[in-house]
Amino acid sequence: MRRDTAAGVQGQAARSLPEHVAIIMDGNGRWARGRGMARHAGHRAGAKTVRKIVEYCGQRGIHALTLFAFSSENWRRPRTEVRVLMELFLSTLDRESERLHRNNVRLRFMGAREDFPRRLQQRLLEAERLTRDNSGLQLNIAASYGGRWDISSAARRLAEAVQAGALRPEEITPERLGQEVCLAELPEPDLFIRTGGERRISNFMLWQLAYTELYFTPVLWPDFTPADLDEAFSDFAGRERRFGQTSEQVEGRESGRA
């Protein structure tokens, strides 16, 4: 049963909230199909949900929110759908950038932005420049992004550094590679959410999700509400995060902080 949004996680200790939340916003097409509507209607409804969830994360004090908007594989979709998605992306940017800026949100895009039309590439850059000095919620939009692309791009940069003599092969460690992947300057996601009922991560942030808590919900993205997000937060608060340690070690670490 859903708890009331305002009271859903009331009394929860601040440290039990995730610092960084990553979401695959799945179910737009099925939402539209179930209503006898075209797929693009689902994407437009999903864009409205993005606004509500971004605003709510800001209110709850979440540090970073990463949304999977368009994957590397989505380019394989029908051309008409891709065109509609690009138009929606552009119109949403034009409409929401100023609103995000007024709300102190810092916007960042990650992915192979060179794949996008030049006009959209310019809009992405303008939105980032507008919000770059904001100190509130860090909103990351993964677009033309894939986890394998992310890791291979990081490996390529390290290989180029070795070739240039700036790095020795033995200096390539997991920690060093981790400095090259997207969002390396942020804490890795604490909580991953996928809406729409599917139970896979679909090439999203493969490196960064190594120790992330996974949460799957059947709720389709256009129907996803702050109350649903509170349910995910409550579930997260009940998890024991060991990062390879034993429960006893975790308990000892927590008691040492008290």
Contacts in CASP RR format, 6 or more apart in sequence:
PFRMAT RR
TARGET T0000
AUTHOR 0000-0000-0000
METHOD contacts of the structure
MODEL  1
MRRDTAAGVQGQAARSLPEHVAIIMDGNGRWARGRGMARHAGHRAGAKTV
RKIVEYCGQRGIHALTLFAFSSENWRRPRTEVRVLMELFLSTLDRESERL
HRNNVRLRFMGAREDFPRRLQQRLLEAERLTRDNSGLQLNIAASYGGRWD
ISSAARRLAEAVQAGALRPEEITPERLGQEVCLAELPEPDLFIRTGGERR
ISNFMLWQLAYTELYFTPVLWPDFTPADLDEAFSDFAGRERRFGQTSEQV
EGRESGRA
2 227 0 8 1.000
2 228 0 8 1.000
2 231 0 8 1.000
3 227 0 8 1.000
3 230 0 8 1.000
3 231 0 8 1.000
3 234 0 8 1.000
4 227 0 8 1.000
5 225 0 8 1.000
5 226 0 8 1.000
5 227 0 8 1.000
5 230 0 8 1.000
8 227 0 8 1.000
8 230 0 8 1.000
8 234 0 8 1.000
9 17 0 8 1.000
9 230 0 8 1.000
9 233 0 8 1.000
9 234 0 8 1.000
9 237 0 8 1.000
12 233 0 8 1.000
12 234 0 8 1.000
12 237 0 8 1.000
13 237 0 8 1.000
16 236 0 8 1.000
16 237 0 8 1.000
16 238 0 8 1.000
17 60 0 8 1.000
17 61 0 8 1.000
17 62 0 8 1.000
17 233 0 8 1.000
17 236 0 8 1.000
17 237 0 8 1.000
18 62 0 8 1.000
18 189 0 8 1.000
18 190 0 8 1.000
18 191 0 8 1.000
18 213 0 8 1.000
18 233 0 8 1.000
18 236 0 8 1.000
19 62 0 8 1.000
19 63 0 8 1.000
19 64 0 8 1.000
19 187 0 8 1.000
19 190 0 8 1.000
20 62 0 8 1.000
20 63 0 8 1.000
20 64 0 8 1.000
20 65 0 8 1.000
20 66 0 8 1.000
20 186 0 8 1.000
20 187 0 8 1.000
20 188 0 8 1.000
20 189 0 8 1.000
20 190 0 8 1.000
20 191 0 8 1.000
21 57 0 8 1.000
21 62 0 8 1.000
21 64 0 8 1.000
21 65 0 8 1.000
21 66 0 8 1.000
21 189 0 8 1.000
21 190 0 8 1.000
21 191 0 8 1.000
21 192 0 8 1.000
21 193 0 8 1.000
22 65 0 8 1.000
22 66 0 8 1.000
22 67 0 8 1.000
22 68 0 8 1.000
22 189 0 8 1.000
22 191 0 8 1.000
22 192 0 8 1.000
22 193 0 8 1.000
22 204 0 8 1.000
22 205 0 8 1.000
22 208 0 8 1.000
22 209 0 8 1.000
22 212 0 8 1.000
23 53 0 8 1.000
23 65 0 8 1.000
23 66 0 8 1.000
23 67 0 8 1.000
23 68 0 8 1.000
23 192 0 8 1.000
23 193 0 8 1.000
23 194 0 8 1.000
23 195 0 8 1.000
24 68 0 8 1.000
24 192 0 8 1.000
24 193 0 8 1.000
24 194 0 8 1.000
24 195 0 8 1.000
24 201 0 8 1.000
24 202 0 8 1.000
24 204 0 8 1.000
25 46 0 8 1.000
25 49 0 8 1.000
25 50 0 8 1.000
25 67 0 8 1.000
25 68 0 8 1.000
25 69 0 8 1.000
25 195 0 8 1.000
25 221 0 8 1.000
25 224 0 8 1.000
26 194 0 8 1.000
26 195 0 8 1.000
26 196 0 8 1.000
26 197 0 8 1.000
26 198 0 8 1.000
26 220 0 8 1.000
26 221 0 8 1.000
27 195 0 8 1.000
27 196 0 8 1.000
27 220 0 8 1.000
27 221 0 8 1.000
27 222 0 8 1.000
28 39 0 8 1.000
28 42 0 8 1.000
28 43 0 8 1.000
28 45 0 8 1.000
28 46 0 8 1.000
28 220 0 8 1.000
28 221 0 8 1.000
28 222 0 8 1.000
29 39 0 8 1.000
29 42 0 8 1.000
29 43 0 8 1.000
30 196 0 8 1.000
30 220 0 8 1.000
31 42 0 8 1.000
31 45 0 8 1.000
31 46 0 8 1.000
31 220 0 8 1.000
31 221 0 8 1.000
31 222 0 8 1.000
31 223 0 8 1.000
32 38 0 8 1.000
32 39 0 8 1.000
32 40 0 8 1.000
32 41 0 8 1.000
32 42 0 8 1.000
32 43 0 8 1.000
32 45 0 8 1.000
33 39 0 8 1.000
35 41 0 8 1.000
39 81 0 8 1.000
39 84 0 8 1.000
40 81 0 8 1.000
40 84 0 8 1.000
40 85 0 8 1.000
40 88 0 8 1.000
42 222 0 8 1.000
43 84 0 8 1.000
43 85 0 8 1.000
43 88 0 8 1.000
44 88 0 8 1.000
45 222 0 8 1.000
46 221 0 8 1.000
46 222 0 8 1.000
47 88 0 8 1.000
47 92 0 8 1.000
48 222 0 8 1.000
49 221 0 8 1.000
49 222 0 8 1.000
49 223 0 8 1.000
49 224 0 8 1.000
49 225 0 8 1.000
50 67 0 8 1.000
50 92 0 8 1.000
51 96 0 8 1.000
51 99 0 8 1.000
52 225 0 8 1.000
52 226 0 8 1.000
53 65 0 8 1.000
53 224 0 8 1.000
53 226 0 8 1.000
53 229 0 8 1.000
54 65 0 8 1.000
54 100 0 8 1.000
54 105 0 8 1.000
54 137 0 8 1.000
54 139 0 8 1.000
55 103 0 8 1.000
56 226 0 8 1.000
56 229 0 8 1.000
57 65 0 8 1.000
57 137 0 8 1.000
57 229 0 8 1.000
58 103 0 8 1.000
58 105 0 8 1.000
58 136 0 8 1.000
58 137 0 8 1.000
60 233 0 8 1.000
61 137 0 8 1.000
62 137 0 8 1.000
63 137 0 8 1.000
63 138 0 8 1.000
63 186 0 8 1.000
63 187 0 8 1.000
64 137 0 8 1.000
64 138 0 8 1.000
64 139 0 8 1.000
64 140 0 8 1.000
64 183 0 8 1.000
64 186 0 8 1.000
64 187 0 8 1.000
64 189 0 8 1.000
65 137 0 8 1.000
65 138 0 8 1.000
65 139 0 8 1.000
65 140 0 8 1.000
66 140 0 8 1.000
66 141 0 8 1.000
66 142 0 8 1.000
66 183 0 8 1.000
66 189 0 8 1.000
66 205 0 8 1.000
67 139 0 8 1.000
67 140 0 8 1.000
67 141 0 8 1.000
67 142 0 8 1.000
68 142 0 8 1.000
68 145 0 8 1.000
68 202 0 8 1.000
68 204 0 8 1.000
69 89 0 8 1.000
69 141 0 8 1.000
69 142 0 8 1.000
69 143 0 8 1.000
70 85 0 8 1.000
70 89 0 8 1.000
70 142 0 8 1.000
70 143 0 8 1.000
70 144 0 8 1.000
70 145 0 8 1.000
71 142 0 8 1.000
71 144 0 8 1.000
71 145 0 8 1.000
71 146 0 8 1.000
71 202 0 8 1.000
71 203 0 8 1.000
71 204 0 8 1.000
72 112 0 8 1.000
72 144 0 8 1.000
72 145 0 8 1.000
72 146 0 8 1.000
72 148 0 8 1.000
72 149 0 8 1.000
72 203 0 8 1.000
73 146 0 8 1.000
73 203 0 8 1.000
74 82 0 8 1.000
74 85 0 8 1.000
75 82 0 8 1.000
75 115 0 8 1.000
75 144 0 8 1.000
77 85 0 8 1.000
86 116 0 8 1.000
86 117 0 8 1.000
86 120 0 8 1.000
89 120 0 8 1.000
89 143 0 8 1.000
90 119 0 8 1.000
90 120 0 8 1.000
90 123 0 8 1.000
93 120 0 8 1.000
93 123 0 8 1.000
93 124 0 8 1.000
93 127 0 8 1.000
94 123 0 8 1.000
97 107 0 8 1.000
97 126 0 8 1.000
97 127 0 8 1.000
97 130 0 8 1.000
97 131 0 8 1.000
98 130 0 8 1.000
100 107 0 8 1.000
100 127 0 8 1.000
100 131 0 8 1.000
100 139 0 8 1.000
101 130 0 8 1.000
101 131 0 8 1.000
101 134 0 8 1.000
103 137 0 8 1.000
104 134 0 8 1.000
104 135 0 8 1.000
104 136 0 8 1.000
104 137 0 8 1.000
105 131 0 8 1.000
105 134 0 8 1.000
105 136 0 8 1.000
105 137 0 8 1.000
105 138 0 8 1.000
105 139 0 8 1.000
106 131 0 8 1.000
106 132 0 8 1.000
106 133 0 8 1.000
106 134 0 8 1.000
106 135 0 8 1.000
106 136 0 8 1.000
106 137 0 8 1.000
106 138 0 8 1.000
106 139 0 8 1.000
107 127 0 8 1.000
107 128 0 8 1.000
107 130 0 8 1.000
107 131 0 8 1.000
107 139 0 8 1.000
107 141 0 8 1.000
108 128 0 8 1.000
108 138 0 8 1.000
108 139 0 8 1.000
108 140 0 8 1.000
108 141 0 8 1.000
109 124 0 8 1.000
109 127 0 8 1.000
109 128 0 8 1.000
109 140 0 8 1.000
109 141 0 8 1.000
109 142 0 8 1.000
109 143 0 8 1.000
110 140 0 8 1.000
110 141 0 8 1.000
110 142 0 8 1.000
110 143 0 8 1.000
110 145 0 8 1.000
110 150 0 8 1.000
110 182 0 8 1.000
110 183 0 8 1.000
111 142 0 8 1.000
111 143 0 8 1.000
111 144 0 8 1.000
111 145 0 8 1.000
111 146 0 8 1.000
111 149 0 8 1.000
111 150 0 8 1.000
111 182 0 8 1.000
112 144 0 8 1.000
112 145 0 8 1.000
112 149 0 8 1.000
113 121 0 8 1.000
113 124 0 8 1.000
113 143 0 8 1.000
113 144 0 8 1.000
114 121 0 8 1.000
115 144 0 8 1.000
116 124 0 8 1.000
116 143 0 8 1.000
116 144 0 8 1.000
124 143 0 8 1.000
138 186 0 8 1.000
140 183 0 8 1.000
140 186 0 8 1.000
142 182 0 8 1.000
142 204 0 8 1.000
142 205 0 8 1.000
145 182 0 8 1.000
145 204 0 8 1.000
146 203 0 8 1.000
146 204 0 8 1.000
146 206 0 8 1.000
147 203 0 8 1.000
147 204 0 8 1.000
147 205 0 8 1.000
147 206 0 8 1.000
147 207 0 8 1.000
148 203 0 8 1.000
148 206 0 8 1.000
150 181 0 8 1.000
150 182 0 8 1.000
150 205 0 8 1.000
150 206 0 8 1.000
150 207 0 8 1.000
151 177 0 8 1.000
151 181 0 8 1.000
151 206 0 8 1.000
151 207 0 8 1.000
153 180 0 8 1.000
154 177 0 8 1.000
154 178 0 8 1.000
154 180 0 8 1.000
154 181 0 8 1.000
154 207 0 8 1.000
155 177 0 8 1.000
155 180 0 8 1.000
157 180 0 8 1.000
158 167 0 8 1.000
158 172 0 8 1.000
158 176 0 8 1.000
158 177 0 8 1.000
158 180 0 8 1.000
161 167 0 8 1.000
162 168 0 8 1.000
162 169 0 8 1.000
162 172 0 8 1.000
177 207 0 8 1.000
178 184 0 8 1.000
178 207 0 8 1.000
181 207 0 8 1.000
181 208 0 8 1.000
182 205 0 8 1.000
182 208 0 8 1.000
183 208 0 8 1.000
188 208 0 8 1.000
188 209 0 8 1.000
188 210 0 8 1.000
188 211 0 8 1.000
188 212 0 8 1.000
189 205 0 8 1.000
189 208 0 8 1.000
189 209 0 8 1.000
189 212 0 8 1.000
190 212 0 8 1.000
190 213 0 8 1.000
190 236 0 8 1.000
190 241 0 8 1.000
191 212 0 8 1.000
191 213 0 8 1.000
191 215 0 8 1.000
191 232 0 8 1.000
191 233 0 8 1.000
191 236 0 8 1.000
192 201 0 8 1.000
192 204 0 8 1.000
192 205 0 8 1.000
192 209 0 8 1.000
192 212 0 8 1.000
192 213 0 8 1.000
192 214 0 8 1.000
192 215 0 8 1.000
193 215 0 8 1.000
193 216 0 8 1.000
193 217 0 8 1.000
193 229 0 8 1.000
193 232 0 8 1.000
194 200 0 8 1.000
194 201 0 8 1.000
194 214 0 8 1.000
194 215 0 8 1.000
194 216 0 8 1.000
194 217 0 8 1.000
195 217 0 8 1.000
195 219 0 8 1.000
195 220 0 8 1.000
195 221 0 8 1.000
195 224 0 8 1.000
195 228 0 8 1.000
196 217 0 8 1.000
196 218 0 8 1.000
196 219 0 8 1.000
196 220 0 8 1.000
196 221 0 8 1.000
197 216 0 8 1.000
197 217 0 8 1.000
197 218 0 8 1.000
198 216 0 8 1.000
199 216 0 8 1.000
201 209 0 8 1.000
201 214 0 8 1.000
211 241 0 8 1.000
211 243 0 8 1.000
213 236 0 8 1.000
213 239 0 8 1.000
213 241 0 8 1.000
215 232 0 8 1.000
215 235 0 8 1.000
215 236 0 8 1.000
217 224 0 8 1.000
217 228 0 8 1.000
217 231 0 8 1.000
217 232 0 8 1.000
219 228 0 8 1.000
240 247 0 8 1.000
240 250 0 8 1.000
241 250 0 8 1.000
242 249 0 8 1.000
242 250 0 8 1.000
245 253 0 8 1.000
END
